């Protein structure tokens, strides 16, 4: 996972690299999402307090030993945060 930032009027850029299981799973989930989809781990979906039309799936991801429970959100679907 890479991120760049620009500050002020100059061209100062910083490159950040995330490592570890969470970064690996996040990158793998992004790579399996089709156009118009957001693939989120079921744990992140629940922690965000989301409810709605998230399609439940179990995915086997490269570099991850156990299947990952996910929710797939499609553009145009209704998802609401619990407030």
mmCIF file of the N, C-alpha and C atoms, coordinates in Angstrom:
data_MODEL
# 
_entry.id   MODEL 
# 
loop_
_atom_site.group_PDB 
_atom_site.id 
_atom_site.type_symbol 
_atom_site.label_atom_id 
_atom_site.label_alt_id 
_atom_site.label_comp_id 
_atom_site.label_asym_id 
_atom_site.label_entity_id 
_atom_site.label_seq_id 
_atom_site.pdbx_PDB_ins_code 
_atom_site.Cartn_x 
_atom_site.Cartn_y 
_atom_site.Cartn_z 
_atom_site.occupancy 
_atom_site.B_iso_or_equiv 
_atom_site.pdbx_formal_charge 
_atom_site.auth_seq_id 
_atom_site.auth_comp_id 
_atom_site.auth_asym_id 
_atom_site.auth_atom_id 
_atom_site.pdbx_PDB_model_num 
ATOM 1   N N  . UNK A 1 1  ? 0.855   -1.151  0.000   1.00 0.00 ? 1  UNK A N  1 
ATOM 2   C CA . UNK A 1 1  ? 0.000   0.000   0.000   1.00 0.00 ? 1  UNK A CA 1 
ATOM 3   C C  . UNK A 1 1  ? 0.905   1.218   0.000   1.00 0.00 ? 1  UNK A C  1 
ATOM 4   N N  . UNK A 1 2  ? 0.641   2.161   -0.879  1.00 0.00 ? 2  UNK A N  1 
ATOM 5   C CA . UNK A 1 2  ? 1.455   3.357   -0.948  1.00 0.00 ? 2  UNK A CA 1 
ATOM 6   C C  . UNK A 1 2  ? 0.570   4.574   -0.857  1.00 0.00 ? 2  UNK A C  1 
ATOM 7   N N  . UNK A 1 3  ? 1.125   5.628   -0.323  1.00 0.00 ? 3  UNK A N  1 
ATOM 8   C CA . UNK A 1 3  ? 0.402   6.879   -0.240  1.00 0.00 ? 3  UNK A CA 1 
ATOM 9   C C  . UNK A 1 3  ? 1.401   8.006   -0.436  1.00 0.00 ? 3  UNK A C  1 
ATOM 10  N N  . UNK A 1 4  ? 0.986   9.039   -1.103  1.00 0.00 ? 4  UNK A N  1 
ATOM 11  C CA . UNK A 1 4  ? 1.830   10.210  -1.289  1.00 0.00 ? 4  UNK A CA 1 
ATOM 12  C C  . UNK A 1 4  ? 1.086   11.426  -0.785  1.00 0.00 ? 4  UNK A C  1 
ATOM 13  N N  . UNK A 1 5  ? 1.837   12.416  -0.350  1.00 0.00 ? 5  UNK A N  1 
ATOM 14  C CA . UNK A 1 5  ? 1.225   13.636  0.159   1.00 0.00 ? 5  UNK A CA 1 
ATOM 15  C C  . UNK A 1 5  ? 1.998   14.833  -0.358  1.00 0.00 ? 5  UNK A C  1 
ATOM 16  N N  . UNK A 1 6  ? 1.291   15.925  -0.570  1.00 0.00 ? 6  UNK A N  1 
ATOM 17  C CA . UNK A 1 6  ? 1.920   17.160  -1.001  1.00 0.00 ? 6  UNK A CA 1 
ATOM 18  C C  . UNK A 1 6  ? 1.610   18.210  0.035   1.00 0.00 ? 6  UNK A C  1 
ATOM 19  N N  . UNK A 1 7  ? 2.606   19.015  0.381   1.00 0.00 ? 7  UNK A N  1 
ATOM 20  C CA . UNK A 1 7  ? 2.374   20.046  1.380   1.00 0.00 ? 7  UNK A CA 1 
ATOM 21  C C  . UNK A 1 7  ? 2.795   21.399  0.828   1.00 0.00 ? 7  UNK A C  1 
ATOM 22  N N  . UNK A 1 8  ? 2.063   22.434  1.209   1.00 0.00 ? 8  UNK A N  1 
ATOM 23  C CA . UNK A 1 8  ? 2.397   23.793  0.797   1.00 0.00 ? 8  UNK A CA 1 
ATOM 24  C C  . UNK A 1 8  ? 2.420   23.957  -0.708  1.00 0.00 ? 8  UNK A C  1 
ATOM 25  N N  . UNK A 1 9  ? 3.284   24.858  -1.155  1.00 0.00 ? 9  UNK A N  1 
ATOM 26  C CA . UNK A 1 9  ? 3.388   25.132  -2.585  1.00 0.00 ? 9  UNK A CA 1 
ATOM 27  C C  . UNK A 1 9  ? 4.509   24.359  -3.238  1.00 0.00 ? 9  UNK A C  1 
ATOM 28  N N  . UNK A 1 10 ? 5.317   23.725  -2.429  1.00 0.00 ? 10 UNK A N  1 
ATOM 29  C CA . UNK A 1 10 ? 6.446   22.976  -2.963  1.00 0.00 ? 10 UNK A CA 1 
ATOM 30  C C  . UNK A 1 10 ? 6.019   21.619  -3.463  1.00 0.00 ? 10 UNK A C  1 
ATOM 31  N N  . UNK A 1 11 ? 6.996   20.843  -3.830  1.00 0.00 ? 11 UNK A N  1 
ATOM 32  C CA . UNK A 1 11 ? 6.725   19.491  -4.321  1.00 0.00 ? 11 UNK A CA 1 
ATOM 33  C C  . UNK A 1 11 ? 7.289   18.453  -3.374  1.00 0.00 ? 11 UNK A C  1 
ATOM 34  N N  . UNK A 1 12 ? 7.129   18.677  -2.094  1.00 0.00 ? 12 UNK A N  1 
ATOM 35  C CA . UNK A 1 12 ? 7.608   17.726  -1.099  1.00 0.00 ? 12 UNK A CA 1 
ATOM 36  C C  . UNK A 1 12 ? 6.671   16.535  -1.064  1.00 0.00 ? 12 UNK A C  1 
ATOM 37  N N  . UNK A 1 13 ? 7.180   15.371  -1.395  1.00 0.00 ? 13 UNK A N  1 
ATOM 38  C CA . UNK A 1 13 ? 6.370   14.161  -1.393  1.00 0.00 ? 13 UNK A CA 1 
ATOM 39  C C  . UNK A 1 13 ? 6.950   13.173  -0.402  1.00 0.00 ? 13 UNK A C  1 
ATOM 40  N N  . UNK A 1 14 ? 6.084   12.468  0.275   1.00 0.00 ? 14 UNK A N  1 
ATOM 41  C CA . UNK A 1 14 ? 6.504   11.427  1.199   1.00 0.00 ? 14 UNK A CA 1 
ATOM 42  C C  . UNK A 1 14 ? 5.888   10.118  0.741   1.00 0.00 ? 14 UNK A C  1 
ATOM 43  N N  . UNK A 1 15 ? 6.659   9.070   0.740   1.00 0.00 ? 15 UNK A N  1 
ATOM 44  C CA . UNK A 1 15 ? 6.132   7.755   0.396   1.00 0.00 ? 15 UNK A CA 1 
ATOM 45  C C  . UNK A 1 15 ? 6.064   6.936   1.661   1.00 0.00 ? 15 UNK A C  1 
ATOM 46  N N  . UNK A 1 16 ? 4.895   6.380   1.920   1.00 0.00 ? 16 UNK A N  1 
ATOM 47  C CA . UNK A 1 16 ? 4.681   5.579   3.112   1.00 0.00 ? 16 UNK A CA 1 
ATOM 48  C C  . UNK A 1 16 ? 4.395   4.150   2.684   1.00 0.00 ? 16 UNK A C  1 
ATOM 49  N N  . UNK A 1 17 ? 4.930   3.207   3.406   1.00 0.00 ? 17 UNK A N  1 
ATOM 50  C CA . UNK A 1 17 ? 4.681   1.802   3.107   1.00 0.00 ? 17 UNK A CA 1 
ATOM 51  C C  . UNK A 1 17 ? 4.100   1.139   4.343   1.00 0.00 ? 17 UNK A C  1 
ATOM 52  N N  . UNK A 1 18 ? 2.971   0.494   4.179   1.00 0.00 ? 18 UNK A N  1 
ATOM 53  C CA . UNK A 1 18 ? 2.344   -0.242  5.275   1.00 0.00 ? 18 UNK A CA 1 
ATOM 54  C C  . UNK A 1 18 ? 2.681   -1.716  5.107   1.00 0.00 ? 18 UNK A C  1 
ATOM 55  N N  . UNK A 1 19 ? 3.018   -2.374  6.209   1.00 0.00 ? 19 UNK A N  1 
ATOM 56  C CA . UNK A 1 19 ? 3.327   -3.800  6.177   1.00 0.00 ? 19 UNK A CA 1 
ATOM 57  C C  . UNK A 1 19 ? 2.526   -4.516  7.255   1.00 0.00 ? 19 UNK A C  1 
ATOM 58  N N  . UNK A 1 20 ? 2.432   -5.810  7.151   1.00 0.00 ? 20 UNK A N  1 
ATOM 59  C CA . UNK A 1 20 ? 1.739   -6.601  8.157   1.00 0.00 ? 20 UNK A CA 1 
ATOM 60  C C  . UNK A 1 20 ? 0.464   -7.214  7.617   1.00 0.00 ? 20 UNK A C  1 
ATOM 61  N N  . UNK A 1 21 ? -0.174  -8.005  8.462   1.00 0.00 ? 21 UNK A N  1 
ATOM 62  C CA . UNK A 1 21 ? -1.372  -8.739  8.054   1.00 0.00 ? 21 UNK A CA 1 
ATOM 63  C C  . UNK A 1 21 ? -2.515  -7.822  7.613   1.00 0.00 ? 21 UNK A C  1 
ATOM 64  N N  . UNK A 1 22 ? -2.771  -6.758  8.371   1.00 0.00 ? 22 UNK A N  1 
ATOM 65  C CA . UNK A 1 22 ? -3.885  -5.871  8.028   1.00 0.00 ? 22 UNK A CA 1 
ATOM 66  C C  . UNK A 1 22 ? -3.662  -5.215  6.670   1.00 0.00 ? 22 UNK A C  1 
ATOM 67  N N  . UNK A 1 23 ? -2.448  -4.775  6.401   1.00 0.00 ? 23 UNK A N  1 
ATOM 68  C CA . UNK A 1 23 ? -2.143  -4.153  5.113   1.00 0.00 ? 23 UNK A CA 1 
ATOM 69  C C  . UNK A 1 23 ? -2.245  -5.180  3.987   1.00 0.00 ? 23 UNK A C  1 
ATOM 70  N N  . UNK A 1 24 ? -1.780  -6.404  4.227   1.00 0.00 ? 24 UNK A N  1 
ATOM 71  C CA . UNK A 1 24 ? -1.856  -7.461  3.219   1.00 0.00 ? 24 UNK A CA 1 
ATOM 72  C C  . UNK A 1 24 ? -3.307  -7.799  2.894   1.00 0.00 ? 24 UNK A C  1 
ATOM 73  N N  . UNK A 1 25 ? -4.128  -7.983  3.919   1.00 0.00 ? 25 UNK A N  1 
ATOM 74  C CA . UNK A 1 25 ? -5.536  -8.309  3.689   1.00 0.00 ? 25 UNK A CA 1 
ATOM 75  C C  . UNK A 1 25 ? -6.231  -7.156  2.972   1.00 0.00 ? 25 UNK A C  1 
ATOM 76  N N  . UNK A 1 26 ? -5.967  -5.929  3.383   1.00 0.00 ? 26 UNK A N  1 
ATOM 77  C CA . UNK A 1 26 ? -6.571  -4.772  2.729   1.00 0.00 ? 26 UNK A CA 1 
ATOM 78  C C  . UNK A 1 26 ? -6.222  -4.700  1.253   1.00 0.00 ? 26 UNK A C  1 
ATOM 79  N N  . UNK A 1 27 ? -4.969  -4.950  0.937   1.00 0.00 ? 27 UNK A N  1 
ATOM 80  C CA . UNK A 1 27 ? -4.538  -4.936  -0.467  1.00 0.00 ? 27 UNK A CA 1 
ATOM 81  C C  . UNK A 1 27 ? -5.191  -6.064  -1.255  1.00 0.00 ? 27 UNK A C  1 
ATOM 82  N N  . UNK A 1 28 ? -5.293  -7.238  -0.652  1.00 0.00 ? 28 UNK A N  1 
ATOM 83  C CA . UNK A 1 28 ? -5.926  -8.373  -1.342  1.00 0.00 ? 28 UNK A CA 1 
ATOM 84  C C  . UNK A 1 28 ? -7.416  -8.113  -1.574  1.00 0.00 ? 28 UNK A C  1 
ATOM 85  N N  . UNK A 1 29 ? -8.087  -7.523  -0.593  1.00 0.00 ? 29 UNK A N  1 
ATOM 86  C CA . UNK A 1 29 ? -9.513  -7.220  -0.762  1.00 0.00 ? 29 UNK A CA 1 
ATOM 87  C C  . UNK A 1 29 ? -9.719  -6.206  -1.882  1.00 0.00 ? 29 UNK A C  1 
ATOM 88  N N  . UNK A 1 30 ? -8.855  -5.209  -1.938  1.00 0.00 ? 30 UNK A N  1 
ATOM 89  C CA . UNK A 1 30 ? -8.961  -4.216  -3.014  1.00 0.00 ? 30 UNK A CA 1 
ATOM 90  C C  . UNK A 1 30 ? -8.742  -4.867  -4.374  1.00 0.00 ? 30 UNK A C  1 
ATOM 91  N N  . UNK A 1 31 ? -7.845  -5.849  -4.424  1.00 0.00 ? 31 UNK A N  1 
ATOM 92  C CA . UNK A 1 31 ? -7.520  -6.474  -5.714  1.00 0.00 ? 31 UNK A CA 1 
ATOM 93  C C  . UNK A 1 31 ? -8.627  -7.393  -6.233  1.00 0.00 ? 31 UNK A C  1 
ATOM 94  N N  . UNK A 1 32 ? -9.487  -7.898  -5.352  1.00 0.00 ? 32 UNK A N  1 
ATOM 95  C CA . UNK A 1 32 ? -10.558 -8.795  -5.803  1.00 0.00 ? 32 UNK A CA 1 
ATOM 96  C C  . UNK A 1 32 ? -11.860 -8.054  -6.104  1.00 0.00 ? 32 UNK A C  1 
ATOM 97  N N  . UNK A 1 33 ? -11.923 -6.773  -5.763  1.00 0.00 ? 33 UNK A N  1 
ATOM 98  C CA . UNK A 1 33 ? -13.145 -5.999  -6.017  1.00 0.00 ? 33 UNK A CA 1 
ATOM 99  C C  . UNK A 1 33 ? -13.299 -5.731  -7.503  1.00 0.00 ? 33 UNK A C  1 
ATOM 100 N N  . UNK A 1 34 ? -14.506 -5.966  -8.015  1.00 0.00 ? 34 UNK A N  1 
ATOM 101 C CA . UNK A 1 34 ? -14.824 -5.636  -9.395  1.00 0.00 ? 34 UNK A CA 1 
ATOM 102 C C  . UNK A 1 34 ? -15.174 -4.154  -9.489  1.00 0.00 ? 34 UNK A C  1 
ATOM 103 N N  . UNK A 1 35 ? -15.312 -3.660  -10.706 1.00 0.00 ? 35 UNK A N  1 
ATOM 104 C CA . UNK A 1 35 ? -15.710 -2.269  -10.907 1.00 0.00 ? 35 UNK A CA 1 
ATOM 105 C C  . UNK A 1 35 ? -17.066 -2.055  -10.249 1.00 0.00 ? 35 UNK A C  1 
ATOM 106 N N  . UNK A 1 36 ? -17.179 -1.009  -9.457  1.00 0.00 ? 36 UNK A N  1 
ATOM 107 C CA . UNK A 1 36 ? -18.432 -0.698  -8.774  1.00 0.00 ? 36 UNK A CA 1 
ATOM 108 C C  . UNK A 1 36 ? -18.619 -1.419  -7.460  1.00 0.00 ? 36 UNK A C  1 
ATOM 109 N N  . UNK A 1 37 ? -17.585 -2.155  -7.009  1.00 0.00 ? 37 UNK A N  1 
ATOM 110 C CA . UNK A 1 37 ? -17.670 -2.884  -5.743  1.00 0.00 ? 37 UNK A CA 1 
ATOM 111 C C  . UNK A 1 37 ? -16.681 -2.334  -4.723  1.00 0.00 ? 37 UNK A C  1 
ATOM 112 N N  . UNK A 1 38 ? -17.065 -2.451  -3.470  1.00 0.00 ? 38 UNK A N  1 
ATOM 113 C CA . UNK A 1 38 ? -16.175 -2.206  -2.348  1.00 0.00 ? 38 UNK A CA 1 
ATOM 114 C C  . UNK A 1 38 ? -16.217 -3.472  -1.512  1.00 0.00 ? 38 UNK A C  1 
ATOM 115 N N  . UNK A 1 39 ? -15.063 -4.118  -1.334  1.00 0.00 ? 39 UNK A N  1 
ATOM 116 C CA . UNK A 1 39 ? -14.977 -5.355  -0.558  1.00 0.00 ? 39 UNK A CA 1 
ATOM 117 C C  . UNK A 1 39 ? -14.369 -5.005  0.797   1.00 0.00 ? 39 UNK A C  1 
ATOM 118 N N  . UNK A 1 40 ? -15.128 -5.280  1.853   1.00 0.00 ? 40 UNK A N  1 
ATOM 119 C CA . UNK A 1 40 ? -14.749 -4.903  3.214   1.00 0.00 ? 40 UNK A CA 1 
ATOM 120 C C  . UNK A 1 40 ? -14.782 -6.143  4.084   1.00 0.00 ? 40 UNK A C  1 
ATOM 121 N N  . UNK A 1 41 ? -13.800 -6.281  4.971   1.00 0.00 ? 41 UNK A N  1 
ATOM 122 C CA . UNK A 1 41 ? -13.859 -7.424  5.884   1.00 0.00 ? 41 UNK A CA 1 
ATOM 123 C C  . UNK A 1 41 ? -15.120 -7.310  6.736   1.00 0.00 ? 41 UNK A C  1 
ATOM 124 N N  . UNK A 1 42 ? -15.672 -8.450  7.110   1.00 0.00 ? 42 UNK A N  1 
ATOM 125 C CA . UNK A 1 42 ? -16.873 -8.451  7.942   1.00 0.00 ? 42 UNK A CA 1 
ATOM 126 C C  . UNK A 1 42 ? -16.604 -7.754  9.274   1.00 0.00 ? 42 UNK A C  1 
ATOM 127 N N  . UNK A 1 43 ? -15.389 -7.893  9.790   1.00 0.00 ? 43 UNK A N  1 
ATOM 128 C CA . UNK A 1 43 ? -15.028 -7.234  11.052  1.00 0.00 ? 43 UNK A CA 1 
ATOM 129 C C  . UNK A 1 43 ? -15.057 -5.712  10.905  1.00 0.00 ? 43 UNK A C  1 
ATOM 130 N N  . UNK A 1 44 ? -14.512 -5.192  9.805   1.00 0.00 ? 44 UNK A N  1 
ATOM 131 C CA . UNK A 1 44 ? -14.520 -3.747  9.574   1.00 0.00 ? 44 UNK A CA 1 
ATOM 132 C C  . UNK A 1 44 ? -15.946 -3.248  9.332   1.00 0.00 ? 44 UNK A C  1 
ATOM 133 N N  . UNK A 1 45 ? -16.737 -4.033  8.623   1.00 0.00 ? 45 UNK A N  1 
ATOM 134 C CA . UNK A 1 45 ? -18.133 -3.694  8.352   1.00 0.00 ? 45 UNK A CA 1 
ATOM 135 C C  . UNK A 1 45 ? -18.894 -3.546  9.673   1.00 0.00 ? 45 UNK A C  1 
ATOM 136 N N  . UNK A 1 46 ? -18.709 -4.510  10.561  1.00 0.00 ? 46 UNK A N  1 
ATOM 137 C CA . UNK A 1 46 ? -19.390 -4.469  11.863  1.00 0.00 ? 46 UNK A CA 1 
ATOM 138 C C  . UNK A 1 46 ? -18.862 -3.340  12.733  1.00 0.00 ? 46 UNK A C  1 
ATOM 139 N N  . UNK A 1 47 ? -17.529 -3.152  12.744  1.00 0.00 ? 47 UNK A N  1 
ATOM 140 C CA . UNK A 1 47 ? -16.927 -2.104  13.579  1.00 0.00 ? 47 UNK A CA 1 
ATOM 141 C C  . UNK A 1 47 ? -17.380 -0.715  13.149  1.00 0.00 ? 47 UNK A C  1 
ATOM 142 N N  . UNK A 1 48 ? -17.660 -0.546  11.850  1.00 0.00 ? 48 UNK A N  1 
ATOM 143 C CA . UNK A 1 48 ? -18.131 0.743   11.342  1.00 0.00 ? 48 UNK A CA 1 
ATOM 144 C C  . UNK A 1 48 ? -19.612 0.962   11.638  1.00 0.00 ? 48 UNK A C  1 
ATOM 145 N N  . UNK A 1 49 ? -20.269 -0.061  12.172  1.00 0.00 ? 49 UNK A N  1 
ATOM 146 C CA . UNK A 1 49 ? -21.681 0.059   12.498  1.00 0.00 ? 49 UNK A CA 1 
ATOM 147 C C  . UNK A 1 49 ? -22.572 0.119   11.272  1.00 0.00 ? 49 UNK A C  1 
ATOM 148 N N  . UNK A 1 50 ? -22.136 -0.536  10.188  1.00 0.00 ? 50 UNK A N  1 
ATOM 149 C CA . UNK A 1 50 ? -22.910 -0.509  8.950   1.00 0.00 ? 50 UNK A CA 1 
ATOM 150 C C  . UNK A 1 50 ? -24.001 -1.563  8.960   1.00 0.00 ? 50 UNK A C  1 
ATOM 151 N N  . UNK A 1 51 ? -25.072 -1.257  8.287   1.00 0.00 ? 51 UNK A N  1 
ATOM 152 C CA . UNK A 1 51 ? -26.135 -2.231  8.074   1.00 0.00 ? 51 UNK A CA 1 
ATOM 153 C C  . UNK A 1 51 ? -26.672 -1.991  6.671   1.00 0.00 ? 51 UNK A C  1 
ATOM 154 N N  . UNK A 1 52 ? -27.256 -2.991  6.091   1.00 0.00 ? 52 UNK A N  1 
ATOM 155 C CA . UNK A 1 52 ? -27.809 -2.795  4.755   1.00 0.00 ? 52 UNK A CA 1 
ATOM 156 C C  . UNK A 1 52 ? -27.542 -3.975  3.860   1.00 0.00 ? 52 UNK A C  1 
ATOM 157 N N  . UNK A 1 53 ? -27.315 -3.667  2.588   1.00 0.00 ? 53 UNK A N  1 
ATOM 158 C CA . UNK A 1 53 ? -27.275 -4.683  1.554   1.00 0.00 ? 53 UNK A CA 1 
ATOM 159 C C  . UNK A 1 53 ? -25.897 -5.270  1.281   1.00 0.00 ? 53 UNK A C  1 
ATOM 160 N N  . UNK A 1 54 ? -25.024 -5.341  2.245   1.00 0.00 ? 54 UNK A N  1 
ATOM 161 C CA . UNK A 1 54 ? -23.707 -5.915  2.003   1.00 0.00 ? 54 UNK A CA 1 
ATOM 162 C C  . UNK A 1 54 ? -23.792 -7.422  1.788   1.00 0.00 ? 54 UNK A C  1 
ATOM 163 N N  . UNK A 1 55 ? -23.393 -7.875  0.607   1.00 0.00 ? 55 UNK A N  1 
ATOM 164 C CA . UNK A 1 55 ? -23.417 -9.301  0.272   1.00 0.00 ? 55 UNK A CA 1 
ATOM 165 C C  . UNK A 1 55 ? -22.309 -10.030 1.042   1.00 0.00 ? 55 UNK A C  1 
ATOM 166 N N  . UNK A 1 56 ? -22.654 -11.063 1.784   1.00 0.00 ? 56 UNK A N  1 
ATOM 167 C CA . UNK A 1 56 ? -21.677 -11.828 2.576   1.00 0.00 ? 56 UNK A CA 1 
ATOM 168 C C  . UNK A 1 56 ? -20.973 -12.855 1.685   1.00 0.00 ? 56 UNK A C  1 
ATOM 169 N N  . UNK A 1 57 ? -19.651 -12.930 1.816   1.00 0.00 ? 57 UNK A N  1 
ATOM 170 C CA . UNK A 1 57 ? -18.843 -13.919 1.092   1.00 0.00 ? 57 UNK A CA 1 
ATOM 171 C C  . UNK A 1 57 ? -17.706 -14.388 1.992   1.00 0.00 ? 57 UNK A C  1 
ATOM 172 N N  . UNK A 1 58 ? -17.165 -15.542 1.670   1.00 0.00 ? 58 UNK A N  1 
ATOM 173 C CA . UNK A 1 58 ? -15.946 -16.061 2.290   1.00 0.00 ? 58 UNK A CA 1 
ATOM 174 C C  . UNK A 1 58 ? -14.898 -16.108 1.178   1.00 0.00 ? 58 UNK A C  1 
ATOM 175 N N  . UNK A 1 59 ? -13.757 -15.471 1.390   1.00 0.00 ? 59 UNK A N  1 
ATOM 176 C CA . UNK A 1 59 ? -12.716 -15.438 0.366   1.00 0.00 ? 59 UNK A CA 1 
ATOM 177 C C  . UNK A 1 59 ? -11.443 -16.107 0.863   1.00 0.00 ? 59 UNK A C  1 
ATOM 178 N N  . UNK A 1 60 ? -10.792 -16.820 -0.025  1.00 0.00 ? 60 UNK A N  1 
ATOM 179 C CA . UNK A 1 60 ? -9.458  -17.364 0.240   1.00 0.00 ? 60 UNK A CA 1 
ATOM 180 C C  . UNK A 1 60 ? -8.486  -16.416 -0.447  1.00 0.00 ? 60 UNK A C  1 
ATOM 181 N N  . UNK A 1 61 ? -7.619  -15.781 0.348   1.00 0.00 ? 61 UNK A N  1 
ATOM 182 C CA . UNK A 1 61 ? -6.708  -14.766 -0.163  1.00 0.00 ? 61 UNK A CA 1 
ATOM 183 C C  . UNK A 1 61 ? -5.270  -15.248 -0.101  1.00 0.00 ? 61 UNK A C  1 
ATOM 184 N N  . UNK A 1 62 ? -4.502  -14.916 -1.103  1.00 0.00 ? 62 UNK A N  1 
ATOM 185 C CA . UNK A 1 62 ? -3.085  -15.270 -1.158  1.00 0.00 ? 62 UNK A CA 1 
ATOM 186 C C  . UNK A 1 62 ? -2.364  -14.680 0.059   1.00 0.00 ? 62 UNK A C  1 
ATOM 187 N N  . UNK A 1 63 ? -1.573  -15.506 0.717   1.00 0.00 ? 63 UNK A N  1 
ATOM 188 C CA . UNK A 1 63 ? -0.794  -15.051 1.864   1.00 0.00 ? 63 UNK A CA 1 
ATOM 189 C C  . UNK A 1 63 ? -1.553  -15.002 3.167   1.00 0.00 ? 63 UNK A C  1 
ATOM 190 N N  . UNK A 1 64 ? -2.825  -15.424 3.160   1.00 0.00 ? 64 UNK A N  1 
ATOM 191 C CA . UNK A 1 64 ? -3.654  -15.421 4.367   1.00 0.00 ? 64 UNK A CA 1 
ATOM 192 C C  . UNK A 1 64 ? -4.061  -16.869 4.625   1.00 0.00 ? 64 UNK A C  1 
ATOM 193 N N  . UNK A 1 65 ? -3.788  -17.372 5.829   1.00 0.00 ? 65 UNK A N  1 
ATOM 194 C CA . UNK A 1 65 ? -3.983  -18.798 6.100   1.00 0.00 ? 65 UNK A CA 1 
ATOM 195 C C  . UNK A 1 65 ? -5.442  -19.228 6.165   1.00 0.00 ? 65 UNK A C  1 
ATOM 196 N N  . UNK A 1 66 ? -6.309  -18.403 6.723   1.00 0.00 ? 66 UNK A N  1 
ATOM 197 C CA . UNK A 1 66 ? -7.721  -18.779 6.885   1.00 0.00 ? 66 UNK A CA 1 
ATOM 198 C C  . UNK A 1 66 ? -8.596  -17.972 5.931   1.00 0.00 ? 66 UNK A C  1 
ATOM 199 N N  . UNK A 1 67 ? -9.743  -18.529 5.543   1.00 0.00 ? 67 UNK A N  1 
ATOM 200 C CA . UNK A 1 67 ? -10.678 -17.752 4.715   1.00 0.00 ? 67 UNK A CA 1 
ATOM 201 C C  . UNK A 1 67 ? -11.101 -16.477 5.451   1.00 0.00 ? 67 UNK A C  1 
ATOM 202 N N  . UNK A 1 68 ? -11.365 -15.435 4.693   1.00 0.00 ? 68 UNK A N  1 
ATOM 203 C CA . UNK A 1 68 ? -11.733 -14.137 5.259   1.00 0.00 ? 68 UNK A CA 1 
ATOM 204 C C  . UNK A 1 68 ? -13.203 -13.873 4.962   1.00 0.00 ? 68 UNK A C  1 
ATOM 205 N N  . UNK A 1 69 ? -13.968 -13.590 6.007   1.00 0.00 ? 69 UNK A N  1 
ATOM 206 C CA . UNK A 1 69 ? -15.380 -13.216 5.844   1.00 0.00 ? 69 UNK A CA 1 
ATOM 207 C C  . UNK A 1 69 ? -15.434 -11.759 5.418   1.00 0.00 ? 69 UNK A C  1 
ATOM 208 N N  . UNK A 1 70 ? -16.170 -11.486 4.335   1.00 0.00 ? 70 UNK A N  1 
ATOM 209 C CA . UNK A 1 70 ? -16.248 -10.129 3.813   1.00 0.00 ? 70 UNK A CA 1 
ATOM 210 C C  . UNK A 1 70 ? -17.682 -9.745  3.525   1.00 0.00 ? 70 UNK A C  1 
ATOM 211 N N  . UNK A 1 71 ? -17.880 -8.461  3.340   1.00 0.00 ? 71 UNK A N  1 
ATOM 212 C CA . UNK A 1 71 ? -19.129 -7.912  2.832   1.00 0.00 ? 71 UNK A CA 1 
ATOM 213 C C  . UNK A 1 71 ? -18.781 -7.181  1.552   1.00 0.00 ? 71 UNK A C  1 
ATOM 214 N N  . UNK A 1 72 ? -19.564 -7.407  0.517   1.00 0.00 ? 72 UNK A N  1 
ATOM 215 C CA . UNK A 1 72 ? -19.343 -6.749  -0.762  1.00 0.00 ? 72 UNK A CA 1 
ATOM 216 C C  . UNK A 1 72 ? -20.456 -5.718  -0.956  1.00 0.00 ? 72 UNK A C  1 
ATOM 217 N N  . UNK A 1 73 ? -20.046 -4.473  -1.110  1.00 0.00 ? 73 UNK A N  1 
ATOM 218 C CA . UNK A 1 73 ? -20.989 -3.383  -1.338  1.00 0.00 ? 73 UNK A CA 1 
ATOM 219 C C  . UNK A 1 73 ? -20.928 -3.014  -2.812  1.00 0.00 ? 73 UNK A C  1 
ATOM 220 N N  . UNK A 1 74 ? -22.073 -2.869  -3.426  1.00 0.00 ? 74 UNK A N  1 
ATOM 221 C CA . UNK A 1 74 ? -22.164 -2.521  -4.839  1.00 0.00 ? 74 UNK A CA 1 
ATOM 222 C C  . UNK A 1 74 ? -22.605 -1.072  -4.955  1.00 0.00 ? 74 UNK A C  1 
ATOM 223 N N  . UNK A 1 75 ? -22.068 -0.349  -5.926  1.00 0.00 ? 75 UNK A N  1 
ATOM 224 C CA . UNK A 1 75 ? -22.469 1.047   -6.104  1.00 0.00 ? 75 UNK A CA 1 
ATOM 225 C C  . UNK A 1 75 ? -23.974 1.108   -6.309  1.00 0.00 ? 75 UNK A C  1 
ATOM 226 N N  . UNK A 1 76 ? -24.591 2.040   -5.622  1.00 0.00 ? 76 UNK A N  1 
ATOM 227 C CA . UNK A 1 76 ? -26.035 2.175   -5.726  1.00 0.00 ? 76 UNK A CA 1 
ATOM 228 C C  . UNK A 1 76 ? -26.800 1.456   -4.641  1.00 0.00 ? 76 UNK A C  1 
ATOM 229 N N  . UNK A 1 77 ? -26.135 0.539   -3.888  1.00 0.00 ? 77 UNK A N  1 
ATOM 230 C CA . UNK A 1 77 ? -26.825 -0.153  -2.797  1.00 0.00 ? 77 UNK A CA 1 
ATOM 231 C C  . UNK A 1 77 ? -26.925 0.769   -1.589  1.00 0.00 ? 77 UNK A C  1 
ATOM 232 N N  . UNK A 1 78 ? -27.932 0.559   -0.810  1.00 0.00 ? 78 UNK A N  1 
ATOM 233 C CA . UNK A 1 78 ? -28.147 1.350   0.393   1.00 0.00 ? 78 UNK A CA 1 
ATOM 234 C C  . UNK A 1 78 ? -27.408 0.717   1.570   1.00 0.00 ? 78 UNK A C  1 
ATOM 235 N N  . UNK A 1 79 ? -26.511 1.482   2.147   1.00 0.00 ? 79 UNK A N  1 
ATOM 236 C CA . UNK A 1 79 ? -25.827 1.066   3.371   1.00 0.00 ? 79 UNK A CA 1 
ATOM 237 C C  . UNK A 1 79 ? -25.901 2.222   4.340   1.00 0.00 ? 79 UNK A C  1 
ATOM 238 N N  . UNK A 1 80 ? -26.350 1.938   5.550   1.00 0.00 ? 80 UNK A N  1 
ATOM 239 C CA . UNK A 1 80 ? -26.515 2.997   6.524   1.00 0.00 ? 80 UNK A CA 1 
ATOM 240 C C  . UNK A 1 80 ? -25.658 2.739   7.752   1.00 0.00 ? 80 UNK A C  1 
ATOM 241 N N  . UNK A 1 81 ? -25.116 3.786   8.304   1.00 0.00 ? 81 UNK A N  1 
ATOM 242 C CA . UNK A 1 81 ? -24.351 3.688   9.542   1.00 0.00 ? 81 UNK A CA 1 
ATOM 243 C C  . UNK A 1 81 ? -25.328 3.754   10.711  1.00 0.00 ? 81 UNK A C  1 
ATOM 244 N N  . UNK A 1 82 ? -25.032 3.008   11.731  1.00 0.00 ? 82 UNK A N  1 
ATOM 245 C CA . UNK A 1 82 ? -25.836 3.044   12.946  1.00 0.00 ? 82 UNK A CA 1 
ATOM 246 C C  . UNK A 1 82 ? -25.325 4.220   13.774  1.00 0.00 ? 82 UNK A C  1 
ATOM 247 N N  . UNK A 1 83 ? -26.196 5.173   14.016  1.00 0.00 ? 83 UNK A N  1 
ATOM 248 C CA . UNK A 1 83 ? -25.797 6.394   14.738  1.00 0.00 ? 83 UNK A CA 1 
ATOM 249 C C  . UNK A 1 83 ? -26.350 6.364   16.124  1.00 0.00 ? 83 UNK A C  1 
# 
